[in-house]
Amino acid sequence: MSDRVRKGRVMRQSSSKQFAQAGFSLIELMVASVVGLLIMAAILTLYLNIARTNDEMAKTNVLAENGRLAIQLLANDIAHAGFWGGYIPDFDDWTVSTTPTAIPTGIPQPCLAYSSWTSSVRTNRLGIAIQTHSSVPTGCSGVITNQKSNTDILVVRHAETCEAGATGCVSTGVDSKLYFQASRCDDSTVDTSEYVLATSGHNLHERDCTTLAPKRKYVSHLYYVRDYAVTSGDGIPTLVRSEFDLASGAVTAQAPVALIEGVEGFRVELGVDRVSANATDIISDADPDNRYSAAIAWVDSTTKATPVNRGDGAADEFVHCTGSTDCPVDKLVNVVAVKLHLLVRSSASTAGHVDNKTYTLGGQTIAAANDGFKRHVFSTVVRLNNVSSRRATP
């Protein structure tokens, strides 16, 4: 092999080795690092945006869920208001031809302990199934604490729809609890009372006048908005409820229990059925005989299909109770519907967001909070099925 050929082969091998050992230059490494950092920054930005969006969606979902849950909880309770297991106050009973006597004469004190009840107290509670207050009612200062300003108090009364002791019923027939029992026996020598609302003595009967009638737990719920959730000063407005129940040997309004956080606006308007099917104002008509408190009168005494001085089951006006003059007894006994307005805020504030909107809850305007919480108004109208249906004309 010639020296020239040998020398060329050696040079090619040397060149190949040098090429195989070559690496990135400093400039190439810096460029690659910058490109990598840019890609990482873009991915991190995308991740943070997605996380922020997901967090805001979660807040919105919680807000919507809390609002829907609050409306549903209140609506379900209100729909049962005035249910007394077959008993109907005589001013609302179309089968009663005499002047009614079981008419409420005063607005009930919702927190009055059972030990102080009289017969008139019972009459007032059975005849007024719904009442509202804009401030703490008499006797409730020890129950309603830290009420958020400019919010309402709602009281709902009825008997439980399930019988005490029945499977799945929260009432288990515990002695000393407050139960309601209605008589279905027409023999006055067997049942001398139309109902019993007491902690004992439930001996009324069914239609056969032999079988004991079912007893149902008395339900009285008081709702209001408290300015804290768990600890006073935590700043989380919360819808709470006090139940009228047995505790420590006494039947009375219990300490409120937190239900739904974030509810900071609560306005209740009552739908009053004050105009009969023939357009008579049953509350303030000039003729006393045309008022709901008089014996029932009929448009046609032969068919007895349409009463002159009883409501038709439809709300003719909606009123907001700020005092006894706005919602006197005459209006409260004729409530057949309720308008609910709730302002619910998000569980946490949003960075960079400023809520500068005003909100309208019925006739109430709530000024802008100018904070970072998102808010939404939830409203609905709830019909008192038991009260309105027995007034409706077929």
C-alpha positions as CSV (number, residue, x, y, z in Angstrom):
1,M,0.0,0.0,0.0
2,S,1.5,3.3,-0.9
3,D,2.3,5.9,1.7
4,R,-0.3,8.3,0.1
5,V,-3.1,5.8,0.5
6,R,-2.1,5.0,4.0
7,K,-1.8,8.6,5.0
8,G,-5.3,9.4,3.6
9,R,-6.9,6.5,5.5
10,V,-5.3,7.7,8.7
11,M,-6.6,11.2,8.2
12,R,-10.1,10.0,7.5
13,Q,-10.1,8.0,10.7
14,S,-8.8,10.9,12.7
15,S,-11.5,13.2,11.2
16,S,-14.2,10.7,12.1
17,K,-13.1,10.5,15.7
18,Q,-13.1,14.3,16.0
19,F,-16.6,14.5,14.6
20,A,-17.9,11.9,17.0
21,Q,-16.5,13.7,20.0
22,A,-17.9,17.1,19.0
23,G,-20.5,18.7,21.6
24,F,-22.8,21.8,21.9
25,S,-21.1,25.1,21.9
26,L,-21.8,27.6,24.8
27,I,-24.0,29.6,22.6
28,E,-26.0,26.6,21.5
29,L,-26.5,25.6,25.2
30,M,-27.6,29.1,26.1
31,V,-30.1,29.2,23.2
32,A,-31.4,25.7,24.2
33,S,-31.8,26.8,27.8
34,V,-33.7,30.0,26.8
35,V,-36.0,28.0,24.6
36,G,-36.6,25.4,27.3
37,L,-37.4,28.2,29.9
38,L,-39.8,29.8,27.5
39,I,-41.6,26.5,27.0
40,M,-41.7,25.9,30.7
41,A,-43.0,29.4,31.3
42,A,-45.8,28.9,28.7
43,I,-46.7,25.5,30.3
44,L,-46.7,27.0,33.8
45,T,-48.8,30.0,32.6
46,L,-51.3,27.6,31.0
47,Y,-51.4,25.5,34.1
48,L,-52.0,28.5,36.4
49,N,-54.7,29.8,34.1
50,I,-56.4,26.4,34.1
51,A,-56.1,26.1,37.8
52,R,-57.4,29.6,38.3
53,T,-60.3,29.0,36.0
54,N,-61.1,25.7,37.7
55,D,-61.0,27.4,41.1
56,E,-63.4,30.1,39.9
57,M,-65.7,27.5,38.4
58,A,-65.7,25.7,41.7
59,K,-66.6,28.9,43.5
60,T,-69.4,29.6,41.1
61,N,-70.7,26.0,41.4
62,V,-70.7,26.2,45.2
63,L,-72.5,29.6,45.0
64,A,-75.2,28.2,42.7
65,E,-75.6,25.0,44.7
66,N,-75.9,26.9,48.0
67,G,-78.5,29.2,46.4
68,R,-80.6,26.3,45.0
69,L,-80.3,24.3,48.2
70,A,-81.4,27.2,50.3
71,I,-84.4,27.9,48.1
72,Q,-85.4,24.2,47.9
73,L,-85.1,23.7,51.7
74,L,-87.3,26.7,52.4
75,A,-89.8,26.0,49.7
76,N,-90.2,22.4,50.9
77,D,-91.0,23.5,54.4
78,I,-93.3,26.4,53.3
79,A,-95.3,24.1,51.0
80,H,-96.3,22.0,54.1
81,A,-97.3,25.0,56.2
82,G,-100.8,24.7,57.5
83,F,-100.9,20.9,57.3
84,W,-102.6,19.6,60.5
85,G,-103.4,16.0,59.7
86,G,-107.0,16.6,58.6
87,Y,-107.9,19.4,61.0
88,I,-109.0,22.6,59.3
89,P,-109.5,25.9,61.3
90,D,-113.2,26.6,61.1
91,F,-112.9,30.0,59.4
92,D,-111.3,28.0,56.5
93,D,-113.7,25.1,56.6
94,W,-116.6,25.4,54.1
95,T,-118.6,22.7,55.9
96,V,-119.0,25.0,58.9
97,S,-122.2,27.0,58.7
98,T,-122.0,28.8,62.0
99,T,-119.8,31.8,62.9
100,P,-116.2,30.5,63.2
101,T,-114.7,30.6,66.7
102,A,-111.2,29.2,66.1
103,I,-109.9,32.5,64.6
104,P,-106.5,33.8,65.8
105,T,-106.7,36.9,67.9
106,G,-103.0,37.8,68.0
107,I,-99.7,37.2,66.3
108,P,-97.9,34.2,67.9
109,Q,-94.7,34.7,69.8
110,P,-92.6,32.0,68.0
111,C,-90.2,31.4,70.9
112,L,-92.8,31.2,73.7
113,A,-92.0,28.0,75.7
114,Y,-94.7,25.3,75.6
115,S,-95.2,25.5,79.4
116,S,-96.7,29.0,78.9
117,W,-99.2,28.0,76.2
118,T,-102.9,28.6,76.6
119,S,-105.8,27.6,74.4
120,S,-105.7,30.9,72.6
121,V,-102.0,30.4,72.0
122,R,-102.8,27.1,70.3
123,T,-105.5,28.7,68.2
124,N,-103.1,31.4,67.0
125,R,-100.5,28.9,66.0
126,L,-102.9,26.7,64.1
127,G,-104.5,29.6,62.3
128,I,-101.3,31.4,61.4
129,A,-99.0,28.9,59.6
130,I,-96.6,31.5,58.3
131,Q,-95.3,34.7,59.8
132,T,-92.4,37.0,59.2
133,H,-90.5,39.7,61.1
134,S,-87.9,42.2,60.1
135,S,-86.5,42.4,63.6
136,V,-86.3,40.1,66.6
137,P,-89.8,39.3,67.8
138,T,-90.8,39.4,71.5
139,G,-89.3,36.6,73.5
140,C,-86.7,35.5,70.9
141,S,-83.7,37.6,72.0
142,G,-82.1,34.6,73.5
143,V,-82.6,32.5,70.4
144,I,-82.0,34.9,67.5
145,T,-78.5,36.3,68.0
146,N,-76.2,38.2,65.5
147,Q,-79.0,38.6,63.0
148,K,-77.6,40.2,59.8
149,S,-79.0,43.7,59.3
150,N,-81.7,44.2,56.8
151,T,-82.7,40.5,56.6
152,D,-86.0,38.9,57.5
153,I,-87.1,36.2,60.0
154,L,-89.4,33.5,58.7
155,V,-91.5,31.2,60.9
156,V,-93.1,28.1,59.4
157,R,-95.6,25.8,61.2
158,H,-97.2,22.5,60.4
159,A,-97.6,18.9,61.6
160,E,-95.2,16.4,60.2
161,T,-96.5,14.6,57.2
162,C,-95.4,11.2,58.6
163,E,-96.9,9.6,61.6
164,A,-94.9,9.4,64.8
165,G,-93.2,6.1,65.1
166,A,-93.7,5.1,61.4
167,T,-90.7,3.7,59.5
168,G,-88.6,6.4,58.1
169,C,-90.2,9.2,60.1
170,V,-88.0,11.3,62.2
171,S,-90.6,11.4,64.9
172,T,-90.3,8.3,67.0
173,G,-93.1,8.8,69.5
174,V,-90.7,9.9,72.3
175,D,-92.7,11.0,75.4
176,S,-92.7,14.6,76.3
177,K,-92.2,15.8,72.8
178,L,-95.0,18.1,71.3
179,Y,-97.4,16.2,69.1
180,F,-100.5,17.1,67.2
181,Q,-103.5,14.8,66.9
182,A,-106.7,15.5,64.9
183,S,-110.0,13.8,65.6
184,R,-112.0,12.2,62.7
185,C,-114.7,10.8,64.9
186,D,-118.1,12.6,64.5
187,D,-119.4,11.3,67.9
188,S,-118.9,14.2,70.4
189,T,-119.5,11.8,73.3
190,V,-116.3,9.9,72.2
191,D,-114.1,12.8,71.2
192,T,-114.9,16.1,73.0
193,S,-112.1,18.0,71.2
194,E,-111.3,18.5,67.5
195,Y,-107.6,18.2,68.1
196,V,-104.9,17.8,70.8
197,L,-101.7,19.8,70.6
198,A,-99.8,18.7,73.7
199,T,-97.0,16.5,75.1
200,S,-99.5,13.9,76.3
201,G,-103.2,12.9,76.3
202,H,-103.4,11.9,72.6
203,N,-106.6,9.9,72.8
204,L,-108.6,11.1,69.8
205,H,-110.0,8.6,67.2
206,E,-110.4,7.8,63.6
207,R,-113.7,7.8,61.8
208,D,-114.7,4.5,63.4
209,C,-114.5,6.2,66.8
210,T,-112.6,3.2,68.1
211,T,-109.1,3.3,66.5
212,L,-106.7,5.9,67.8
213,A,-106.0,8.6,65.3
214,P,-102.3,9.1,64.3
215,K,-100.3,11.7,66.1
216,R,-97.7,13.8,64.4
217,K,-94.8,15.8,65.7
218,Y,-95.5,19.5,65.8
219,V,-93.1,21.4,63.6
220,S,-92.2,25.1,64.1
221,H,-89.1,26.3,62.3
222,L,-87.6,29.7,62.6
223,Y,-85.2,30.8,59.9
224,Y,-82.9,33.8,59.8
225,V,-79.5,34.9,58.5
226,R,-76.7,35.1,61.1
227,D,-73.6,37.2,60.5
228,Y,-71.2,34.3,61.2
229,A,-71.1,30.6,60.4
230,V,-69.2,28.7,63.1
231,T,-67.4,31.2,65.2
232,S,-68.6,34.7,66.0
233,G,-66.7,37.2,63.9
234,D,-65.7,34.8,61.2
235,G,-67.6,37.0,58.7
236,I,-69.5,34.3,56.8
237,P,-73.2,35.1,56.6
238,T,-75.2,31.9,57.1
239,L,-78.8,30.8,56.9
240,V,-79.7,29.2,60.3
241,R,-82.7,27.5,61.7
242,S,-84.1,27.1,65.2
243,E,-86.5,24.2,65.9
244,F,-89.2,24.1,68.5
245,D,-88.4,20.9,70.3
246,L,-87.7,19.1,73.5
247,A,-84.3,19.6,75.1
248,S,-83.2,19.4,78.7
249,G,-86.8,18.5,79.8
250,A,-88.4,21.6,78.2
251,V,-90.2,22.1,74.9
252,T,-89.1,25.5,73.5
253,A,-87.2,27.1,70.7
254,Q,-83.8,25.6,70.5
255,A,-80.4,27.2,69.7
256,P,-80.1,27.9,65.9
257,V,-78.2,25.4,63.7
258,A,-76.2,26.6,60.7
259,L,-77.7,25.3,57.4
260,I,-76.2,27.1,54.4
261,E,-73.2,29.4,54.3
262,G,-73.0,32.4,52.0
263,V,-76.6,33.6,52.3
264,E,-76.3,37.3,53.1
265,G,-79.7,38.6,51.9
266,F,-83.1,37.3,52.9
267,R,-86.4,38.9,52.1
268,V,-89.8,37.3,52.5
269,E,-93.0,38.6,51.0
270,L,-96.4,37.1,51.9
271,G,-99.1,36.5,49.4
272,V,-102.5,37.4,51.0
273,D,-105.7,35.9,49.7
274,R,-108.1,38.7,50.5
275,V,-110.5,38.8,47.5
276,S,-113.2,36.1,47.1
277,A,-114.3,34.6,43.8
278,N,-117.0,37.2,43.4
279,A,-114.5,40.1,44.0
280,T,-115.4,40.8,47.7
281,D,-112.6,42.0,50.0
282,I,-113.0,39.5,52.8
283,I,-110.7,41.5,55.1
284,S,-111.9,45.1,54.9
285,D,-115.3,44.9,53.2
286,A,-117.7,47.5,54.7
287,D,-120.3,44.9,55.5
288,P,-119.1,42.8,58.5
289,D,-121.1,39.8,57.1
290,N,-118.8,39.8,54.1
291,R,-115.6,39.2,56.0
292,Y,-113.9,35.9,56.6
293,S,-114.6,36.1,60.3
294,A,-118.4,35.9,59.7
295,A,-120.5,32.8,59.0
296,I,-119.9,31.6,55.5
297,A,-122.2,33.1,52.9
298,W,-122.7,31.8,49.4
299,V,-123.1,33.4,46.0
300,D,-125.7,30.7,45.3
301,S,-127.1,29.1,48.5
302,T,-128.5,26.3,46.5
303,T,-125.2,25.0,44.9
304,K,-122.9,26.3,47.6
305,A,-120.1,26.3,45.1
306,T,-118.7,29.8,45.5
307,P,-118.5,31.6,48.9
308,V,-118.9,35.4,49.1
309,N,-116.7,35.9,52.2
310,R,-113.9,33.3,51.8
311,G,-110.8,33.5,49.7
312,D,-110.4,31.7,46.4
313,G,-106.9,30.3,47.1
314,A,-105.0,32.8,45.0
315,A,-102.7,35.6,46.3
316,D,-104.2,39.0,45.6
317,E,-101.3,41.0,47.1
318,F,-97.8,40.4,48.3
319,V,-96.8,42.3,51.5
320,H,-93.5,42.7,53.3
321,C,-93.9,42.6,57.1
322,T,-92.0,45.3,58.9
323,G,-94.5,45.6,61.8
324,S,-97.9,44.6,63.0
325,T,-99.5,47.3,60.9
326,D,-98.1,45.8,57.7
327,C,-99.0,42.2,58.6
328,P,-101.9,42.2,61.1
329,V,-103.7,39.0,62.1
330,D,-106.3,39.5,59.3
331,K,-103.6,39.2,56.7
332,L,-101.5,36.5,58.3
333,V,-104.5,34.1,58.5
334,N,-105.1,34.5,54.8
335,V,-101.5,33.9,53.6
336,V,-101.6,31.4,50.7
337,A,-98.2,32.0,49.1
338,V,-94.7,33.2,49.9
339,K,-92.2,35.0,47.7
340,L,-88.6,34.2,48.7
341,H,-85.6,36.4,47.7
342,L,-82.1,35.3,48.7
343,L,-78.8,37.0,47.9
344,V,-76.0,34.4,48.1
345,R,-72.2,35.1,47.8
346,S,-69.3,32.9,46.8
347,S,-67.4,31.0,49.5
348,A,-64.2,33.0,48.9
349,S,-63.2,36.2,47.2
350,T,-61.7,36.4,43.7
351,A,-58.5,38.3,43.2
352,G,-58.9,41.3,41.0
353,H,-62.7,41.1,41.1
354,V,-64.8,44.0,42.5
355,D,-68.5,43.5,42.9
356,N,-69.9,47.0,42.3
357,K,-73.4,45.9,41.4
358,T,-76.6,46.7,43.3
359,Y,-79.1,43.9,43.9
360,T,-82.9,44.0,44.1
361,L,-84.7,41.5,46.4
362,G,-88.4,42.2,45.9
363,G,-88.9,45.7,47.1
364,Q,-85.4,45.9,48.8
365,T,-82.3,47.3,47.1
366,I,-79.0,46.2,48.4
367,A,-76.1,48.6,47.8
368,A,-72.9,47.4,46.1
369,A,-70.5,45.7,48.5
370,N,-67.4,46.7,46.4
371,D,-65.5,43.6,47.6
372,G,-64.1,40.6,45.8
373,F,-67.0,38.2,46.4
374,K,-69.3,37.2,43.5
375,R,-73.0,37.2,44.2
376,H,-76.3,36.0,42.7
377,V,-80.0,36.5,43.5
378,F,-82.3,33.5,43.9
379,S,-86.1,34.0,43.9
380,T,-89.1,31.8,43.8
381,V,-92.8,31.8,44.7
382,V,-94.1,29.0,46.9
383,R,-97.7,28.0,47.3
384,L,-99.0,26.9,50.6
385,N,-100.6,23.7,49.2
386,N,-102.8,22.9,52.3
387,V,-104.2,26.4,52.8
388,S,-104.7,27.4,49.2
389,S,-106.1,24.1,47.9
390,R,-109.0,24.0,50.4
391,R,-110.0,27.5,49.2
392,A,-109.8,26.9,45.5
393,T,-113.1,26.7,43.6
394,P,-113.4,23.7,41.4
